[in-house]
Amino acid sequence: MPVPRVMRPPREGGRHSAVLILFGDGPDGPDVLLIQRNTGLRRHSGQPAFPGGSLDPDDDGPVACALREAQEETGLDPAGVDVLGVLPELYIAHSGFRVTPVLAWWREPSEVRPVDVGEVASVARVPVAELADPTNRLLTRHPDGSTGPAFRVRGMLVWGFTAAILNRLLVLGGWERPWPVGGAAETVDAVPPVPPGGGVP
């Protein structure tokens, strides 16, 4: 999995973290576990994301971190998860995180729900078929003016780092479906623009 230049970690610096990319056999076919972060958080407020977070001193590497964070956030039972491997470390420049994605298969799915309600608003198992459906795919315009892939699924607008990884995994897994002939991708603002005066009457 080649790392795009914009996501290549610097030689030093950055906060080490890990996320769990957990695929399973769900009621609507293969799916992936996502969380929706609460609004008002200092980082990634309101964004859909993979379960995960910063490495703690007690974590034995990124795999242990990803499983611990997923358990704390969603209540999943790590005993039912088979870790397949880790993807190359990625860098989120605007937050300074060095992220190791941990790829896993949910051999024995367990009940999931928002456990850390201070950070997690909701938890969803999103079918791969919905992510691959061109009618659920669009582009988002980021605050810096760039655009990137996005998905509108299960009442969420998935964009940024999480959408970039999902988009790449669809390609690598052979799940990507072509856009309709002559169809143009819808482009929306990832963060709605603030009206003049900051929206204050």
N, C-alpha and C positions, 0 to 999 in steps of 0.2 A: 504494500500500500504506500505509494509515493506521497510524501508530505508536501503540500503546497508551500511555496516560499513564504507566504504571509503567516503560516502556522508553524514555521520551523523555530524551535526553541533557541534562545541565545546561548552563547558558550557558558555563561554563568548567570546567576540571579533567577528570580521567579520563585513562586511558591509551589511546591510539589503537591499534586493531588491526583485522584483517580476517579473514574466513573465506571459504572457497570452497564455494559450493553448486553442485556439479557433477553435472548430469544426463547420462545417456548411454543408448545403446541396448544393453542387456545381454542375456544369454542367456534371461532370464525377462521380457523386455519392458523398458520404460523404468525406469531405476534411478537412485539417488543415492548418492554416495560418502560413507561415514561412517568415522570412526576410533573406537576405544575407548581412552581414555587409561589409562595405568598407574595402579595404586593407589599411594598414598604420595606423590603430587605435592602441592605446596603449594596449587594451585588446581585445582578441577574434577577431583579425584582419582577415577579409575575411571569417569568419565562418558563415554558416547558423545557425539561431537561432529562438527562439520564440521572438515576440516583448516583450520588457520589459526593466527594468533598475533599478537604485537605488531609494529608497524611499526618497522623498523630505519632508522637515518639514511640508509642507501644506497637504501632503497626509494623508487621513484618513484610514491608514492601507494598506495592500498589494493589496487588490482588487482595491482600488482607484488608487494606483500606476500603476498596470498592465494596467488598462483601459487608464489612462493618457498617459503612454509611448506608448501604441499601437496607440493611436490617433495621437500623435506627430510624430511617425515614419512612419505610413502607411496611415493616414488620415481616418481611419475607424470611423464610427459614433457609439459611445458607447450606444446610445439609442436603437440600434438594437441588443444589446448583452445581453443575459440572463446568469448571473453568476450562475453556478451550485454548486460551493464550492471551497475549497482550499485543495491542497494536502499537505502532511507533508513537513516541511522546509528541504531543502537540502543544502549541503555545497560544494562549489568549492574550494578546498584547494589551488590550484596554483594562484588563483586570490583573495581569501579571501572573497568571496561573500556568504552570507546566502540568499538563494533564495526560495521564496514561490511561487510555481506554482499555478496559478488561472485557474481552469477549467471552460470553458464557451461554450455556444451554440449560434451560429450566427443566431438568429431568423429572422432578416431582414438584409441580407448582403448589404453592401454599397461598393462603389468603393474604391479600395486600390491601393496605388502606393508609391514609395519612396518620402516621404515628407521631412524628415531630411536627405538631400542628403549628408551631411557631415559624417553621420554614416551608412546610408542604401544605398546599391547599387541596390537592387532589392527586390520585394515582390512577393510571389507565394502562390497560394492555391494548396496544394499538395494532390491529392486524396489518401485516406486510402488504396485503392486497389493497388496503386503503391508502397506504403510503405510495404504492406504485401506480395507483389510478391517476391518470393525467388530470382528471377533473378536480383532484384534491391538491394538485401541485401548482405552485406559483413562485414568483420572485419577490423578495423584500428589498426595499431601499433602506440601507443602513444610515445611521446618523452622519457617517463620514462621506456619504454620497455613493458608495459602492453598492452593488447588488449581490444577492446570493440566493440559493435555493430555499424554498420554504414549503410547508405542508399545512393544509387546513383540515384537521382531523379531530374527531371527538370533542368538538367545541374549543379546540386549541389552535393557535397559530404557532407552529413550530418553526423557528428560524435560527439564524446565527450558527454557533458552534455545533449544536445538536443537529440541526438540519443539514449542515455540511457533511457530517459523518454519516447520517442516514442516507443522504443522496449518494455518497460514495459506496456505501454497503449495498445499496440497490443495484448499482452497476456491477460491483464485484460478485454479487450473488446471482447475477443473471435475472434479476426480478424487474429491472427497469422496463417500462413500456413506452413506446414512442408517443410523442405529442400528436394530436390530430393534424392531418395534412392541412396546412394553411392556418393552423391555430397559433395564436400568440399568447405567451404566458402573461397572466395578469401580474401587475407589479403594484405592491402596496407598501406603505411606510411601516417599517418594523416598529418604530416608536412614533405615534401620532404627533404631528407638529404642534407646538404650543402656540395658541392664538395670541395676537397682540395683547400686551398687558399681562401675559401669563395666565390668561383665563380668569382673572379676578375681576368681578363686576366693578 
